[in-house]
Amino acid sequence: MTDSNYIKIFTGDFIIVQRITNELKSININAIVKDATESARLAGFGGGIVPGFQEVFVNKDELDRAVLIVQNITSESQA
C-alpha cells in the first residue's frame, strides 16, 4: 500500500482484529483488513509465514481516533 491514504495501525490475530474493527465501525471509521495468508491460500499459493495474523489499515484522516481504540483494546488484552 505505497502512496496510499491508508496507514497500518495494528497487526495481530483474528479475534483482536475483529474487536478493533467493530469498535472502529461503532465510531464510523471504516477499516481495511488485510490477510496475506488467506489471500495466498485463495490464489493457490498455500499458507503464509504466520497464519491467522491480519493487518488493520485506516485512512490518515482518522488515524488519531483509531489509534486510541487500538491502544484501549490491546491494553485490556495485556492486563
FENBELKA-V576885 format. One record per residue. N is the residue number from 1. RES is the residue in three letters. PHI is phi in radians with two decimals (NA if undefined). Layout:
# FENBELKA-V576885
N;RES;PHI
N;RES;PHI
This chain:
# FENBELKA-V576885
1;MET;NA
2;THR;-1.40
3;ASP;0.89
4;SER;-2.06
5;ASN;-1.53
6;TYR;-1.92
7;ILE;-2.21
8;LYS;-1.30
9;ILE;-2.00
10;PHE;-2.82
11;THR;-2.30
12;GLY;-3.08
13;ASP;-1.36
14;PHE;-0.95
15;ILE;-1.14
16;ILE;-1.21
17;VAL;-1.05
18;GLN;-1.11
19;ARG;-1.08
20;ILE;-1.11
21;THR;-1.13
22;ASN;-1.15
23;GLU;-1.14
24;LEU;-1.10
25;LYS;-1.08
26;SER;-1.17
27;ILE;-1.94
28;ASN;1.10
29;ILE;-1.94
30;ASN;-1.63
31;ALA;-1.58
32;ILE;-1.91
33;VAL;-1.89
34;LYS;-1.96
35;ASP;-2.16
36;ALA;-1.12
37;THR;-1.12
38;GLU;-1.16
39;SER;-1.09
40;ALA;-1.14
41;ARG;-1.10
42;LEU;-1.14
43;ALA;-1.45
44;GLY;1.57
45;PHE;-1.68
46;GLY;1.54
47;GLY;-1.36
48;GLY;-1.80
49;ILE;-1.22
50;VAL;-2.17
51;PRO;-1.12
52;GLY;1.61
53;PHE;-1.64
54;GLN;-2.28
55;GLU;-2.03
56;VAL;-2.00
57;PHE;-2.09
58;VAL;-2.33
59;ASN;-1.14
60;LYS;-0.97
61;ASP;-1.17
62;GLU;-1.88
63;LEU;-1.03
64;ASP;-1.03
65;ARG;-1.18
66;ALA;-1.18
67;VAL;-1.10
68;LEU;-1.08
69;ILE;-1.08
70;VAL;-1.07
71;GLN;-1.08
72;ASN;-1.10
73;ILE;-1.21
74;THR;-1.22
75;SER;-1.20
76;GLU;-1.11
77;SER;-1.29
78;GLN;-1.55
79;ALA;-1.35
